[in-house]
Amino acid sequence: MALHWSCCVVREDASTMVEDEADVVRSTASVGKLFLLCEAAEQITEGRLDPHTLLIKDPAVAATGSGLWQYLAQESLPLIDVCILIASVSDNWATNVLLDRIGLPSVQARAIALDCDHSRLHDYVRDHRGHGDVPLLSSGTARELALVARRIHLAAAGITVDGISRPAAALVVQWLRTGVDLSLVAMPLRLDPLEHVDGPRLLWNKTGSDVDVRADVGVVWQGDRFLAYAAIATWDPDDEVLDEPFAPMHALGHALRQAQGTDVTPRES
């Protein structure tokens, strides 16, 4: 397997701790849903979206793959619950329903506001991408995405940044702290995938997975100290996926854990 690897880790002051091909644009699969969540949170906090508006599980935008809504009997959910489904299990059908409500141009404008030149959500989630479809769900660079994670985390802590308000960032962090995919960079942090919203070591992250992509963006912190990271591994989709995409992800997670210091034992869930 010919693996293409990018990563970037930045500290609170935006200085770089680790980087490797951090400015190369790569496919990032579902990581681009982070921009959708940011835009939804901003519209909620500005009063342009009612978080309790019921959104219908519209068959016209159905998408399988990751997510739970496709398996649930409930045909409508409050908008804020749809956001949590996206944050927690990267729900594809929920993503498309929310994107249909908000509009792709607004989501792309949010990425620009967050100072991204190359990182974007490009399209709806599709079960099959034909020749007439946008070729990638999302793409980006590790540096831009790590800096976006840093910016969100700072805003949630009450520090004024460009691109997202404090209440919107706090919502995004609250949602993403429920994320269950700790299989990539987060794996060596030894957190419980089903219950890690509090504790000595904390994490929020958004992952992306496809036949030729693994990506992970987030923040790990203890107290006031945090590290924001992004890691992207891509390869030829015809290659068999073995350990190659996961090894550098886990190595980066070990480096984050070491930089954070204290080891943490998972709690019982």
C-alpha positions as CSV (number, residue, x, y, z in Angstrom):
1,M,0.0,0.0,0.0
2,A,1.3,3.5,-0.9
3,L,0.1,5.5,2.0
4,H,-0.2,9.3,1.8
5,W,0.0,10.9,5.2
6,S,-0.5,14.4,6.6
7,C,-0.7,15.6,10.2
8,C,-0.4,18.8,12.2
9,V,-0.6,19.4,16.0
10,V,-0.8,22.9,17.3
11,R,-0.6,24.3,20.9
12,E,-2.8,26.9,22.5
13,D,-0.7,29.7,21.1
14,A,-0.9,28.2,17.5
15,S,2.7,27.1,17.6
16,T,3.3,23.8,15.9
17,M,4.3,20.8,17.9
18,V,4.2,18.2,15.0
19,E,3.7,18.5,11.3
20,D,4.1,16.3,8.2
21,E,2.9,17.4,4.8
22,A,0.5,19.6,6.7
23,D,-0.3,21.8,3.7
24,V,-1.2,19.1,1.2
25,V,-4.8,19.0,0.3
26,R,-6.3,15.5,0.8
27,S,-9.7,13.9,0.8
28,T,-11.1,14.0,4.4
29,A,-14.4,12.1,4.0
30,S,-16.8,13.0,6.9
31,V,-14.5,15.5,8.6
32,G,-16.1,18.2,6.5
33,K,-19.3,17.7,8.5
34,L,-17.5,19.8,11.1
35,F,-18.2,22.9,9.1
36,L,-21.9,21.9,8.9
37,L,-22.1,21.6,12.7
38,C,-20.4,25.0,13.1
39,E,-22.8,26.7,10.8
40,A,-25.8,25.0,12.4
41,A,-24.6,26.1,15.9
42,E,-24.1,29.7,14.7
43,Q,-27.6,29.9,13.2
44,I,-29.1,28.4,16.4
45,T,-27.3,30.9,18.7
46,E,-28.2,33.8,16.4
47,G,-31.9,32.7,16.5
48,R,-32.0,31.9,12.7
49,L,-32.6,28.2,13.4
50,D,-35.0,26.9,16.0
51,P,-33.2,23.9,17.7
52,H,-36.6,22.3,18.3
53,T,-37.9,22.4,14.8
54,L,-38.7,18.9,13.6
55,L,-36.7,17.7,10.6
56,I,-38.1,14.9,8.5
57,K,-36.1,11.8,7.5
58,D,-36.6,12.7,3.9
59,P,-36.1,9.7,1.5
60,A,-35.1,12.1,-1.2
61,V,-31.8,12.7,0.7
62,A,-31.4,9.2,2.1
63,A,-27.8,8.0,2.7
64,T,-26.7,4.7,4.3
65,G,-23.3,3.9,5.7
66,S,-22.4,5.6,9.0
67,G,-25.2,6.6,11.4
68,L,-28.2,5.4,13.3
69,W,-31.2,7.3,12.0
70,Q,-31.6,4.8,9.1
71,Y,-32.3,2.1,11.7
72,L,-34.7,4.1,13.9
73,A,-38.4,4.0,13.6
74,Q,-38.7,7.8,14.4
75,E,-39.4,9.7,11.1
76,S,-38.7,13.1,12.5
77,L,-36.3,14.5,15.1
78,P,-35.7,18.0,16.6
79,L,-33.0,19.8,14.7
80,I,-30.7,19.7,17.7
81,D,-31.0,16.0,18.0
82,V,-30.0,15.7,14.3
83,C,-26.9,17.7,15.1
84,I,-26.0,15.3,17.9
85,L,-26.5,12.3,15.6
86,I,-24.0,13.9,13.2
87,A,-21.5,14.7,15.9
88,S,-21.8,11.4,17.8
89,V,-22.0,8.8,15.0
90,S,-21.3,10.8,11.9
91,D,-24.9,10.1,10.7
92,N,-25.1,10.4,6.9
93,W,-28.8,10.7,6.6
94,A,-29.0,13.3,9.3
95,T,-26.1,15.1,7.6
96,N,-28.1,15.4,4.4
97,V,-31.3,16.4,6.1
98,L,-29.5,19.2,8.0
99,L,-27.5,20.2,4.9
100,D,-30.8,20.4,3.0
101,R,-32.2,22.8,5.7
102,I,-29.1,25.0,5.9
103,G,-27.7,25.0,2.4
104,L,-24.3,24.1,1.2
105,P,-23.3,27.7,0.3
106,S,-23.7,28.8,4.0
107,V,-21.6,25.8,5.1
108,Q,-18.8,26.7,2.7
109,A,-19.0,30.3,3.8
110,R,-18.5,29.2,7.4
111,A,-15.3,27.4,6.3
112,I,-14.0,30.6,4.7
113,A,-14.9,32.5,7.9
114,L,-12.8,30.0,9.8
115,D,-9.8,31.0,7.6
116,C,-9.8,27.9,5.4
117,D,-8.5,28.3,1.9
118,H,-8.6,24.6,1.0
119,S,-10.8,22.8,3.6
120,R,-14.4,22.5,2.6
121,L,-17.5,20.3,2.7
122,H,-18.2,19.9,-1.0
123,D,-21.5,18.0,-1.3
124,Y,-24.2,15.8,0.2
125,V,-23.3,12.3,1.3
126,R,-24.0,9.9,-1.6
127,D,-24.2,6.1,-1.5
128,H,-22.7,6.2,-5.0
129,R,-20.7,9.0,-6.7
130,G,-21.2,9.1,-10.5
131,H,-19.3,11.0,-13.1
132,G,-21.6,14.0,-12.8
133,D,-21.2,14.2,-9.0
134,V,-18.7,16.2,-7.0
135,P,-15.8,13.7,-6.6
136,L,-15.2,14.2,-2.9
137,L,-17.5,14.7,0.1
138,S,-14.9,16.9,1.7
139,S,-11.2,17.8,1.5
140,G,-8.7,19.8,3.4
141,T,-5.2,20.3,4.8
142,A,-4.0,19.1,8.2
143,R,-2.8,22.5,9.1
144,E,-6.0,24.3,8.3
145,L,-8.1,21.7,10.1
146,A,-5.9,21.7,13.2
147,L,-6.2,25.5,13.4
148,V,-9.9,25.3,13.0
149,A,-10.1,22.9,15.9
150,R,-7.9,25.2,18.0
151,R,-10.2,28.2,17.1
152,I,-13.3,26.3,18.0
153,H,-11.8,25.3,21.4
154,L,-10.6,28.8,22.2
155,A,-14.0,30.3,21.3
156,A,-15.8,27.7,23.5
157,A,-13.5,28.7,26.4
158,G,-14.6,32.4,26.0
159,I,-11.7,33.7,23.9
160,T,-12.8,35.9,21.0
161,V,-11.7,34.4,17.6
162,D,-12.8,35.0,14.0
163,G,-15.2,32.7,12.3
164,I,-17.3,31.4,15.2
165,S,-18.9,32.9,18.3
166,R,-18.4,31.7,21.9
167,P,-22.0,30.2,22.3
168,A,-21.8,28.5,18.9
169,A,-18.4,27.0,19.6
170,A,-19.6,25.8,23.0
171,L,-22.5,24.0,21.3
172,V,-20.1,22.3,18.8
173,V,-17.8,21.1,21.5
174,Q,-20.7,19.9,23.6
175,W,-22.0,17.9,20.6
176,L,-18.6,16.5,19.5
177,R,-17.7,15.4,23.0
178,T,-20.3,12.6,22.5
179,G,-18.4,11.2,19.5
180,V,-18.0,7.4,19.6
181,D,-15.2,6.9,17.0
182,L,-12.0,6.8,19.1
183,S,-10.3,4.3,16.7
184,L,-7.8,6.6,15.1
185,V,-5.7,9.3,16.8
186,A,-7.7,9.1,20.0
187,M,-7.3,5.3,20.5
188,P,-4.1,5.6,22.6
189,L,-5.8,8.1,24.9
190,R,-7.6,5.1,26.5
191,L,-11.0,6.8,26.8
192,D,-14.3,5.1,27.0
193,P,-15.9,5.5,23.5
194,L,-19.4,5.6,25.1
195,E,-18.7,7.9,28.0
196,H,-16.0,10.4,27.9
197,V,-17.7,13.8,28.4
198,D,-15.9,14.4,31.7
199,G,-12.7,13.2,33.4
200,P,-9.1,14.3,33.9
201,R,-8.3,14.0,30.2
202,L,-10.9,15.3,27.7
203,L,-11.4,15.0,24.0
204,W,-13.7,16.2,21.2
205,N,-13.1,15.0,17.7
206,K,-14.6,14.4,14.3
207,T,-13.4,11.5,12.2
208,G,-13.8,10.6,8.5
209,S,-13.7,7.2,6.9
210,D,-14.0,6.0,3.3
211,V,-12.6,3.2,1.1
212,D,-9.4,5.3,0.7
213,V,-9.4,7.7,3.6
214,R,-9.0,7.8,7.4
215,A,-9.0,11.3,8.9
216,D,-9.3,12.6,12.5
217,V,-9.5,16.2,13.7
218,G,-10.0,17.3,17.3
219,V,-8.7,18.6,20.6
220,V,-7.3,16.8,23.6
221,W,-6.9,18.7,26.9
222,Q,-6.3,18.5,30.6
223,G,-7.2,21.6,32.6
224,D,-6.3,24.7,30.6
225,R,-3.7,23.0,28.5
226,F,-4.8,21.6,25.1
227,L,-3.4,20.4,21.8
228,A,-5.4,20.6,18.6
229,Y,-4.7,18.1,15.9
230,A,-5.5,16.9,12.5
231,A,-4.4,13.7,10.8
232,I,-5.2,12.4,7.3
233,A,-4.3,9.1,5.6
234,T,-5.2,8.3,2.0
235,W,-4.3,5.5,-0.4
236,D,-5.4,3.9,-3.6
237,P,-9.0,2.6,-3.1
238,D,-7.9,-0.7,-4.8
239,D,-5.4,-1.4,-2.1
240,E,-6.3,-3.7,0.8
241,V,-6.6,-1.8,4.0
242,L,-4.3,-3.4,6.6
243,D,-2.4,-1.7,9.4
244,E,-0.8,1.1,7.4
245,P,-3.4,3.8,7.8
246,F,-3.8,3.2,11.5
247,A,-0.2,2.9,12.6
248,P,0.7,6.7,12.1
249,M,-2.7,7.7,13.6
250,H,-2.0,5.7,16.8
251,A,1.6,6.9,16.9
252,L,0.3,10.5,16.9
253,G,-2.1,9.6,19.6
254,H,0.7,8.2,21.7
255,A,2.6,11.5,21.2
256,L,-0.4,13.5,22.3
257,R,-0.8,11.4,25.4
258,Q,2.9,11.7,26.3
259,A,2.7,15.5,25.8
260,Q,-0.3,15.7,28.1
261,G,1.5,13.8,30.8
262,T,-0.8,11.9,33.2
263,D,-2.2,8.6,32.2
264,V,-5.9,8.1,32.6
265,T,-7.8,4.8,33.4
266,P,-11.1,4.4,31.5
267,R,-14.2,4.6,33.6
268,E,-16.8,1.9,33.7
269,S,-19.8,2.6,31.3
